[in-house]
Amino acid sequence: MTTPGILDKAFAAGDTAAVIAAGLAEEKARTVLDIGTGSGKLARALGERGYAVTGIDPNADAIGQAKSEVPDAQFSVGTAEALPYPDGSFDAAVFLNSLHHVPVDGMATALAEAARVTRRGGAVFVVEPLAEGPHFEAMRPVEDETAIRDAAARAVADAVRNRLLELRGNVVYQRQEPYADVEAFIARLVAIAPARAAIVAERRDEVARLFEAGAVAGPAGGKILAQPLRIYWLRVPA
């Protein structure tokens, strides 16, 4: 994929919000659906760049936090497999590290729903972590997502093969994820999936060892773990 200079700069910096924002600008999108928005971190970043963002997530607590912290965006509790919006409601839809959290048998439906609520010719961006790199290795004792991440990649490929979506291109880049220390890393793992807490308690020492082995010093203190990400730049057929 030939990318604009602003996108290349965002890729080099490992700044996912900047990558998505630059892609949205290239697509001339204004209204954006953030699928799997969590606590609204991406919604905030895109809103600060002038996009009108709607976020949806099945976690009611996360949506409550998003509503509190990002009051200018719209948020709903719901699943990717049954989006509560009319056809063609948005210029673009985004899955940021969220497609692999959809049950495998629902991934195709989730992509179909994203295509349905995005206008014809609009963009769908899917950003997925690869099953490799220091960040992945440090979390693997808690949850090995190799199979589920592979399933998400296959779901995207199937959507393109079935002509539900058109592939403009895909790029792998490195996200540099900052953490104050291993405790902050563990807290993040559990916040994403609270069911991990019991496993973390059993394997904390192993997680800590892998964290220290893979982390590098951050420029402002703390530690950095690298995580390769693949962004799929897709379009809804016109």
C-alpha positions as CSV (number, residue, x, y, z in Angstrom):
1,M,0.0,0.0,0.0
2,T,1.4,3.4,-0.9
3,T,0.8,5.6,2.1
4,P,0.7,9.4,2.5
5,G,3.7,10.9,4.4
6,I,1.6,11.7,7.5
7,L,0.7,8.0,7.7
8,D,4.3,6.9,7.3
9,K,5.2,9.3,10.2
10,A,2.5,7.8,12.4
11,F,3.6,4.2,11.6
12,A,7.2,5.1,12.4
13,A,6.1,6.6,15.8
14,G,3.9,3.6,16.6
15,D,1.0,6.0,17.3
16,T,-2.1,4.0,16.5
17,A,-4.5,6.9,17.1
18,A,-2.5,9.0,14.6
19,V,-2.5,6.2,12.1
20,I,-6.3,5.8,12.3
21,A,-6.8,9.6,12.2
22,A,-4.6,10.0,9.1
23,G,-6.4,7.2,7.4
24,L,-9.8,8.8,8.2
25,A,-8.6,12.1,6.8
26,E,-7.4,10.3,3.6
27,E,-10.9,8.8,3.3
28,K,-12.5,12.2,4.0
29,A,-14.5,10.7,6.9
30,R,-16.2,12.7,9.6
31,T,-18.5,10.4,11.5
32,V,-16.8,7.3,13.0
33,L,-18.0,4.3,14.9
34,D,-15.5,2.9,17.4
35,I,-16.4,-0.8,17.8
36,G,-15.1,-2.2,21.1
37,T,-14.4,1.3,22.4
38,G,-13.7,0.2,26.0
39,S,-13.2,3.3,28.2
40,G,-13.1,5.6,25.1
41,K,-9.4,6.2,24.7
42,L,-9.5,6.2,20.9
43,A,-12.8,8.1,20.9
44,R,-11.1,10.8,22.9
45,A,-8.1,11.0,20.6
46,L,-10.3,11.1,17.4
47,G,-12.7,13.7,19.0
48,E,-9.7,15.9,19.8
49,R,-8.9,15.8,16.1
50,G,-12.3,16.9,15.0
51,Y,-14.1,13.6,14.3
52,A,-17.7,12.9,15.5
53,V,-17.3,9.6,17.3
54,T,-19.8,7.0,18.5
55,G,-18.5,4.2,20.6
56,I,-20.0,0.8,21.5
57,D,-18.8,-1.9,23.8
58,P,-20.4,-4.8,25.7
59,N,-18.8,-3.8,29.0
60,A,-21.3,-1.5,30.7
61,D,-18.7,-0.3,33.3
62,A,-16.3,0.7,30.5
63,I,-19.0,2.6,28.7
64,G,-19.9,4.4,31.9
65,Q,-16.3,5.5,32.2
66,A,-16.2,6.5,28.6
67,K,-19.3,8.7,29.0
68,S,-17.7,10.4,32.0
69,E,-14.3,11.0,30.4
70,V,-15.3,11.7,26.8
71,P,-18.6,13.7,27.1
72,D,-18.5,15.0,23.5
73,A,-18.8,11.5,22.1
74,Q,-21.8,9.2,22.0
75,F,-21.6,5.8,23.6
76,S,-23.8,2.7,23.8
77,V,-23.6,-0.7,25.4
78,G,-23.9,-3.4,22.8
79,T,-22.1,-6.1,20.8
80,A,-20.2,-5.9,17.5
81,E,-22.5,-8.7,16.2
82,A,-25.7,-6.7,16.5
83,L,-24.9,-3.0,16.0
84,P,-28.0,-0.8,17.0
85,Y,-27.6,1.7,14.1
86,P,-29.3,2.1,10.7
87,D,-27.6,1.2,7.5
88,G,-25.0,3.7,6.3
89,S,-25.0,5.7,9.5
90,F,-21.2,6.4,9.6
91,D,-18.5,7.4,7.2
92,A,-16.1,4.9,8.8
93,A,-15.9,2.1,11.4
94,V,-12.9,1.1,13.4
95,F,-12.0,-2.1,15.3
96,L,-9.0,-1.2,17.4
97,N,-7.6,-4.4,19.1
98,S,-11.2,-5.6,19.4
99,L,-12.1,-8.0,16.6
100,H,-10.2,-10.8,18.4
101,H,-12.3,-10.2,21.5
102,V,-15.4,-11.2,19.5
103,P,-16.3,-14.9,19.7
104,V,-14.9,-16.7,16.7
105,D,-18.3,-17.7,15.4
106,G,-19.4,-14.1,15.5
107,M,-16.4,-12.4,13.8
108,A,-17.9,-12.7,10.3
109,T,-21.1,-11.2,11.6
110,A,-19.3,-8.4,13.3
111,L,-17.5,-7.4,10.1
112,A,-20.8,-7.6,8.1
113,E,-22.4,-5.4,10.7
114,A,-19.6,-2.9,10.4
115,A,-20.0,-2.9,6.6
116,R,-23.7,-2.4,7.0
117,V,-23.6,0.6,9.2
118,T,-20.8,2.3,7.2
119,R,-21.9,4.2,4.1
120,R,-21.1,2.8,0.6
121,G,-17.6,3.7,-0.3
122,G,-16.8,4.3,3.4
123,A,-13.8,2.9,5.3
124,V,-13.5,0.1,7.8
125,F,-10.2,0.0,9.7
126,V,-9.2,-3.2,11.6
127,V,-6.2,-3.0,13.8
128,E,-5.1,-6.3,15.3
129,P,-2.0,-7.3,17.4
130,L,0.1,-10.1,16.0
131,A,0.9,-13.2,18.1
132,E,4.6,-12.1,18.5
133,G,6.8,-9.6,20.1
134,P,7.8,-8.7,23.7
135,H,4.3,-7.5,24.7
136,F,2.7,-10.7,23.5
137,E,5.3,-12.9,25.1
138,A,4.9,-11.2,28.5
139,M,1.1,-11.7,28.4
140,R,1.3,-15.3,27.0
141,P,1.4,-17.0,30.5
142,V,-1.8,-15.2,31.4
143,E,-3.6,-15.8,28.1
144,D,-2.1,-17.2,24.9
145,E,-4.1,-15.4,22.2
146,T,-2.3,-17.1,19.2
147,A,-5.4,-19.0,18.0
148,I,-7.9,-16.1,18.5
149,R,-5.6,-13.6,16.8
150,D,-5.2,-15.9,13.9
151,A,-9.0,-16.4,13.7
152,A,-9.4,-12.6,13.5
153,A,-7.0,-12.4,10.6
154,R,-8.8,-15.2,8.8
155,A,-12.2,-13.4,9.3
156,V,-10.8,-10.3,7.6
157,A,-9.5,-12.4,4.7
158,D,-12.8,-14.2,4.4
159,A,-14.7,-10.8,4.3
160,V,-12.5,-9.7,1.5
161,R,-12.7,-13.0,-0.4
162,N,-16.5,-12.9,-0.1
163,R,-16.5,-9.3,-1.4
164,L,-18.1,-7.9,1.7
165,L,-15.2,-5.5,2.0
166,E,-12.5,-4.4,-0.4
167,L,-8.9,-4.4,0.8
168,R,-7.0,-1.1,0.1
169,G,-3.9,-2.5,1.9
170,N,-2.4,-3.6,5.1
171,V,0.7,-2.5,7.0
172,V,2.5,-4.0,10.0
173,Y,4.0,-1.5,12.4
174,Q,5.4,-1.5,16.0
175,R,3.4,0.0,18.9
176,Q,5.6,1.1,21.7
177,E,3.5,0.5,24.8
178,P,4.6,2.4,27.9
179,Y,4.2,1.0,31.4
180,A,5.4,2.5,34.7
181,D,6.4,-1.0,35.8
182,V,5.3,-4.7,35.7
183,E,2.4,-4.0,38.1
184,A,1.0,-1.5,35.7
185,F,1.3,-4.1,32.9
186,I,-0.5,-6.7,35.0
187,A,-3.2,-4.2,36.0
188,R,-3.8,-3.5,32.3
189,L,-4.1,-7.2,31.5
190,V,-6.7,-7.7,34.2
191,A,-8.6,-4.5,33.3
192,I,-9.1,-5.7,29.7
193,A,-10.3,-9.1,30.9
194,P,-11.1,-9.4,34.7
195,A,-11.3,-13.2,34.4
196,R,-7.5,-13.2,34.1
197,A,-7.0,-12.1,37.7
198,A,-6.8,-15.7,39.1
199,I,-4.3,-16.8,36.5
200,V,-2.2,-13.7,37.1
201,A,-2.1,-14.5,40.8
202,E,-0.7,-18.0,40.0
203,R,1.8,-16.8,37.4
204,R,2.9,-13.4,38.5
205,D,6.6,-14.4,38.8
206,E,6.7,-15.7,35.3
207,V,4.9,-12.6,33.9
208,A,7.3,-10.4,35.8
209,R,10.3,-12.3,34.4
210,L,9.1,-12.0,30.8
211,F,8.2,-8.4,31.2
212,E,11.7,-7.5,32.4
213,A,13.3,-9.6,29.7
214,G,11.4,-7.9,26.9
215,A,11.0,-4.3,28.2
216,V,13.4,-1.5,27.4
217,A,13.8,1.8,29.2
218,G,11.3,4.5,28.3
219,P,12.4,8.0,27.3
220,A,10.6,9.5,30.3
221,G,11.1,6.7,32.7
222,G,9.2,3.5,33.1
223,K,9.4,0.6,30.6
224,I,8.4,0.1,27.0
225,L,7.1,-3.2,25.5
226,A,6.9,-3.4,21.7
227,Q,3.9,-5.0,20.1
228,P,3.6,-5.5,16.3
229,L,0.2,-4.5,15.0
230,R,-1.4,-5.0,11.6
231,I,-3.8,-2.4,10.2
232,Y,-6.2,-3.5,7.5
233,W,-7.5,-0.6,5.5
234,L,-10.8,-1.8,4.0
235,R,-13.7,-0.2,2.1
236,V,-17.3,-0.9,1.8
237,P,-18.1,-1.6,-1.9
238,A,-19.7,1.4,-3.6
